[in-house]
Amino acid sequence: MSKIDFKKELKQCYRPSAKKVALVDVPTMNFLMVDGQGEPGSERYQAAVEALFSLAYTLKFMIKKSVGIDYAVMPLEGLWWAEDMSDFVNDNKANWIWTMMIMQPEWVTTERVAEAIKQVNTKKNLAAIDLVRFAEFTEGKCAQTLHVGPFSEEGPTVERVHQFISDSGSQLRGKHHEIYLSDIRRAAPENWKTVIRQAMV
């Protein structure tokens, strides 16, 4: 049984170049999502990520067994914003608002998500499992690039994306979007790869 890698199938969305900012038309996709507030690494954030990956892997094995299709679990993604956007400039992480999410393929349905939640609950006591929602998300026209390096050094990369949008005669729309392609537990910070995406209008 061959394994589908949606990062390759959706190369334009998940494999941008680090050398330039590019336009991309992001299709509507389904996601497991958890909403929250606070800094990355906080207990609430870690609980959300654990619940998402536990559910995503449970769904993967359910699909493999019932449908006969194997696929790679997609990377963690995050939408970030704040009521006062100066909280990002001032690094006031306690006020950061986020939606962490993992894209799901077409075989994942509301019914299968409900069943997967039941399975996870029988094996683990996860604080955030009941906060997970399954919903579609549409971004449409976006500008994006790849940031290589630690999260703390993303500033200039984000500026490049915003400048690209401004130079295009467009405006920022929606929330700051990051896609975490690296396993930060294993890779050195200087090698971390993060997609920086911003919707535009």
C-alpha positions as CSV (number, residue, x, y, z in Angstrom):
1,M,0.0,0.0,0.0
2,S,1.5,3.3,-1.1
3,K,1.3,6.3,1.2
4,I,-0.2,9.6,0.0
5,D,1.8,12.7,0.9
6,F,-0.6,15.7,0.6
7,K,2.3,18.1,1.0
8,K,3.4,16.9,-2.4
9,E,-0.1,16.7,-3.8
10,L,-0.7,20.3,-2.6
11,K,2.9,21.4,-3.3
12,Q,1.9,25.0,-4.1
13,C,0.5,25.4,-0.6
14,Y,3.0,23.4,1.5
15,R,6.3,23.6,-0.3
16,P,7.0,27.3,-1.1
17,S,10.5,28.6,-1.9
18,A,12.5,30.4,0.8
19,K,14.0,32.6,-1.9
20,K,10.9,34.6,-2.9
21,V,7.4,35.5,-1.9
22,A,4.8,34.0,-4.2
23,L,1.1,34.3,-4.8
24,V,-1.0,31.1,-4.1
25,D,-4.7,30.4,-4.4
26,V,-5.4,28.2,-1.4
27,P,-8.4,25.9,-1.9
28,T,-11.0,25.2,0.7
29,M,-9.8,22.3,3.0
30,N,-11.1,20.6,6.1
31,F,-9.2,20.8,9.4
32,L,-9.2,19.6,13.0
33,M,-9.0,22.9,15.0
34,V,-8.6,24.1,18.6
35,D,-8.9,27.7,19.6
36,G,-7.1,29.3,22.4
37,Q,-5.1,32.2,23.8
38,G,-1.6,32.5,25.3
39,E,2.0,31.9,24.4
40,P,3.3,28.9,22.5
41,G,4.5,26.4,24.9
42,S,1.9,27.2,27.5
43,E,0.0,24.3,29.1
44,R,-3.1,25.2,27.1
45,Y,-1.2,25.3,23.9
46,Q,0.5,22.0,24.5
47,A,-2.8,20.4,25.4
48,A,-4.3,21.6,22.1
49,V,-1.4,20.3,20.0
50,E,-1.5,16.9,21.8
51,A,-5.2,16.5,21.2
52,L,-4.9,17.5,17.5
53,F,-2.2,15.0,16.8
54,S,-3.8,12.2,18.8
55,L,-7.0,12.6,16.9
56,A,-5.2,13.0,13.5
57,Y,-3.3,9.8,13.9
58,T,-6.4,7.9,15.2
59,L,-8.2,9.0,12.0
60,K,-5.3,8.0,9.8
61,F,-5.4,4.5,11.1
62,M,-9.2,4.3,10.9
63,I,-9.0,5.4,7.2
64,K,-6.3,2.9,6.5
65,K,-8.3,0.0,8.1
66,S,-11.7,0.9,6.7
67,V,-11.0,2.5,3.3
68,G,-7.6,0.9,2.5
69,I,-5.8,4.2,2.0
70,D,-2.7,5.3,3.8
71,Y,-1.6,8.9,4.0
72,A,0.9,10.9,6.0
73,V,-0.5,13.0,8.8
74,M,-0.2,16.7,7.8
75,P,1.9,19.2,9.7
76,L,0.6,21.5,12.5
77,E,-0.7,24.9,11.3
78,G,-1.5,28.0,13.3
79,L,-3.6,31.1,12.8
80,W,-2.4,34.0,15.0
81,W,-3.8,37.3,15.9
82,A,-4.5,39.7,18.8
83,E,-7.2,42.2,19.8
84,D,-4.4,44.8,19.9
85,M,-1.9,43.9,17.2
86,S,0.9,45.8,19.0
87,D,1.0,42.8,21.3
88,F,2.9,41.0,18.6
89,V,5.4,43.8,18.2
90,N,5.8,44.1,22.0
91,D,6.0,40.3,22.3
92,N,3.1,40.3,24.8
93,K,2.5,36.6,24.3
94,A,-0.1,36.2,27.0
95,N,-2.5,38.2,24.7
96,W,-1.9,36.2,21.6
97,I,-5.0,34.4,20.2
98,W,-4.6,31.3,18.1
99,T,-6.3,28.5,16.2
100,M,-4.1,25.4,15.9
101,M,-5.1,23.0,13.2
102,I,-4.2,20.0,11.1
103,M,-5.6,19.5,7.5
104,Q,-7.7,16.4,6.9
105,P,-8.2,14.5,3.7
106,E,-11.5,13.9,2.0
107,W,-12.2,10.6,3.7
108,V,-12.4,12.2,7.1
109,T,-16.0,13.0,7.9
110,T,-17.9,14.4,10.9
111,E,-19.0,10.9,11.8
112,R,-15.4,9.5,11.7
113,V,-14.2,12.4,13.8
114,A,-16.8,11.7,16.4
115,E,-15.8,8.0,16.4
116,A,-12.1,8.9,16.6
117,I,-12.8,11.1,19.6
118,K,-14.5,8.2,21.4
119,Q,-11.5,6.0,20.6
120,V,-9.0,8.6,21.9
121,N,-11.1,9.1,25.1
122,T,-10.9,5.3,25.9
123,K,-7.1,5.4,25.7
124,K,-6.1,8.8,27.0
125,N,-7.3,11.5,29.3
126,L,-6.6,14.6,27.1
127,A,-7.5,18.0,28.5
128,A,-8.3,19.6,25.2
129,I,-9.9,16.7,23.2
130,D,-13.4,18.1,23.8
131,L,-12.2,21.5,22.4
132,V,-11.4,20.0,19.0
133,R,-13.8,21.0,16.1
134,F,-13.9,19.7,12.6
135,A,-14.5,22.5,10.0
136,E,-13.7,23.7,6.6
137,F,-11.4,26.7,6.1
138,T,-11.1,28.9,3.1
139,E,-8.2,31.3,2.5
140,G,-8.2,31.9,-1.3
141,K,-5.6,34.4,-2.5
142,C,-2.5,34.5,-0.3
143,A,1.1,35.5,-0.3
144,Q,3.6,33.1,1.2
145,T,7.2,32.1,1.6
146,L,9.3,29.7,3.6
147,H,11.1,30.9,6.7
148,V,14.2,28.9,7.7
149,G,15.4,29.4,11.3
150,P,14.0,29.8,14.8
151,F,10.5,31.3,15.3
152,S,12.1,34.3,17.1
153,E,13.7,35.4,13.8
154,E,10.5,35.4,11.7
155,G,10.1,39.1,11.8
156,P,12.0,40.0,8.6
157,T,10.3,37.2,6.7
158,V,6.9,38.4,7.8
159,E,7.8,41.9,6.7
160,R,8.8,40.6,3.3
161,V,5.4,39.0,2.9
162,H,3.6,42.1,4.0
163,Q,5.7,44.3,1.7
164,F,5.0,42.0,-1.2
165,I,1.2,42.4,-0.6
166,S,1.6,46.2,-0.4
167,D,3.7,46.3,-3.5
168,S,1.0,44.3,-5.3
169,G,-1.5,47.1,-4.6
170,S,-3.4,44.8,-2.2
171,Q,-4.2,44.7,1.5
172,L,-3.8,42.2,4.3
173,R,-6.9,40.1,5.1
174,G,-7.6,37.7,7.8
175,K,-5.0,36.2,10.2
176,H,-1.3,35.5,10.2
177,H,-0.9,31.9,9.1
178,E,2.1,29.6,9.9
179,I,2.7,26.0,8.9
180,Y,5.3,24.1,10.9
181,L,7.1,21.7,8.5
182,S,9.9,20.6,11.0
183,D,9.9,18.4,14.1
184,I,11.3,21.0,16.5
185,R,12.1,18.2,19.0
186,R,14.7,16.8,16.6
187,A,15.8,19.5,14.2
188,A,18.2,22.3,15.2
189,P,16.5,25.7,15.5
190,E,18.6,27.1,12.6
191,N,17.0,24.4,10.4
192,W,13.4,24.8,11.3
193,K,11.2,25.3,8.3
194,T,8.0,27.4,8.6
195,V,5.6,28.5,5.9
196,I,4.6,32.1,6.5
197,R,1.3,32.9,4.8
198,Q,-1.0,35.9,4.7
199,A,-4.3,36.2,3.0
200,M,-4.8,39.3,0.9
201,V,-7.5,41.2,-0.9
